[in-house]
Amino acid sequence: MVHVCLERHNQDKDPKVEFVEVVRGHYQGGPRSKSYITFMAREKPNGPLVEYQAKAMATLDGKRHPILCRPTPTPNP
């Protein structure tokens, strides 16, 4: 699911982002199941590791749809 979200993100934005590893994830089942994923990524070519969030939906016909892919927002103090 992360790769579907990153493909869409890289089509729409610059600089390009490269997946490194999953930090955590949550799956919500149902006819339109959703995956919420936090992962580490690197902005190409040699950027620092940045924590990203992704949200994607899988439908009953097996298609995967990206909903969200963004750097994790910084918390307000």
Secondary structure, 3 states (H helix, E strand, C coil): CHHHHHHHHHHHCCCCEEEEEEEEEEEECCCEEEEEEEEEEEECCCCCEEEEEEEEEEECCCCEEEEEEEECCCCCC
